[in-house]
Amino acid sequence: MLLENFEAAYVLGMEEMDDTHREFVVLLNQLDTASKSDFIPLFAQLLEHTQAHFDTEEAWMKTCGFSAIREHIGEHKRVLGKLQRFNSRVAKGNIMMGRAYVQNQLPSWFESHAQTMDSALAACMKAHKV
């Protein structure tokens, strides 16, 4: 498994955010061991999930007046852009680079992002009762 111990390491105390993060981690872990035929639709599902995930977080940022909104949205755009580029290759059956991204970059990105940017967003949401 790429990411383990979700409840101990990544729960931020905002139920909807935590549920969305759990879904992301489940998809990531499924992709780690997926066959080529399963990897293609799972990667597309990860892209779709991540787009919705980021859209929701960006709405929360606006609602609570999150001070680091530009930086956080910029990070979302960067990751989403990479996922979109890899997805175009994966959809054609070229999964090698997509699998490498899933295994070597997304876990550490998620860990850092959840524990810094998303943690700060959760604090903002709690303070403003979002």
C-alpha positions in Angstrom: 0.0 0.0 0.0 1.2 3.5 -0.9 -0.5 5.3 1.9 -1.4 3.6 5.2 -2.7 4.5 8.6 -5.2 7.0 7.3 -7.0 7.5 10.5 -3.8 8.2 12.5 -2.1 10.3 9.9 -4.5 12.2 7.8 -7.8 12.9 9.6 -8.3 16.6 9.9 -11.6 16.7 11.8 -13.8 17.9 8.9 -16.0 15.0 8.0 -16.6 15.8 4.3 -12.9 16.6 3.8 -11.8 13.5 5.6 -14.2 11.3 3.6 -12.9 12.8 0.3 -9.3 12.2 1.4 -10.2 8.6 2.3 -11.6 8.1 -1.2 -8.4 9.6 -2.8 -6.2 7.2 -0.7 -8.3 4.2 -1.6 -8.0 5.0 -5.3 -4.3 5.6 -5.0 -3.8 2.3 -3.2 -5.9 0.5 -5.8 -3.9 2.0 -8.6 -0.6 0.7 -7.0 -1.5 -2.9 -7.6 -4.0 -2.6 -10.5 -3.5 -4.6 -13.7 -3.0 -2.7 -16.9 -6.7 -3.2 -17.9 -7.8 -2.0 -14.4 -5.3 0.8 -14.2 -6.8 2.7 -17.2 -10.3 3.2 -15.8 -9.1 3.7 -12.2 -6.7 6.5 -13.4 -9.6 8.2 -15.1 -11.6 7.8 -11.9 -8.7 9.3 -9.9 -8.7 12.3 -12.2 -12.5 12.8 -12.0 -12.4 12.4 -8.2 -9.5 14.8 -7.8 -11.2 17.5 -10.0 -14.3 17.3 -7.8 -12.2 17.2 -4.6 -10.3 20.3 -5.6 -13.5 22.1 -6.7 -15.1 21.5 -3.3 -12.0 22.6 -1.4 -11.8 25.8 -3.5 -15.4 26.6 -2.7 -14.6 26.1 1.1 -11.6 28.4 0.7 -13.8 31.2 -0.6 -16.5 30.7 2.0 -14.1 30.9 5.0 -11.8 33.6 3.5 -8.8 31.3 3.5 -5.7 33.5 3.5 -3.5 31.2 1.4 -6.1 30.7 -1.3 -3.9 31.6 -4.3 -1.1 29.2 -3.2 -3.5 26.4 -2.4 -5.4 26.8 -5.8 -2.1 27.0 -7.6 -1.0 23.7 -6.0 -4.4 22.2 -7.1 -3.9 23.4 -10.7 -0.3 22.0 -10.8 -1.4 18.5 -9.7 -4.5 18.5 -11.8 -2.5 19.5 -14.8 -0.1 16.5 -14.3 -3.0 14.1 -13.8 -4.6 15.3 -17.0 -1.4 15.0 -19.0 -0.8 11.5 -17.7 -4.4 10.5 -18.2 -4.2 11.3 -21.9 -1.3 8.7 -22.2 -2.9 6.2 -19.8 -6.2 6.3 -21.8 -4.2 5.2 -24.9 -2.8 2.3 -23.0 0.6 3.8 -22.1 0.4 3.3 -18.3 4.1 3.2 -17.4 4.5 7.0 -16.6 1.1 7.2 -15.0 1.9 4.3 -12.7 5.3 5.9 -11.8 3.5 9.1 -11.0 1.0 7.3 -8.8 3.7 5.3 -7.0 6.6 7.8 -6.7 5.0 11.3 -6.5 1.4 11.3 -5.5 1.8 9.7 -2.1 4.4 12.2 -0.8 2.5 15.1 -2.4 -0.7 14.0 -0.7 1.0 13.5 2.7 2.6 17.0 2.6 -0.5 18.7 1.1 -2.9 17.1 3.6 -0.8 17.9 6.6 0.0 21.5 5.6 -2.4 23.2 3.2 -5.5 21.1 3.9 -4.8 21.2 7.6 -4.7 25.0 7.5 -7.9 25.0 5.4 -9.6 22.7 8.0 -8.6 25.2 10.7 -10.1 28.1 8.7 -13.3 26.1 8.2 -13.6 25.3 11.9 -13.0 28.9 12.9 -15.7 30.1 10.5 -18.0 27.2 11.1 -18.1 26.2 7.4 
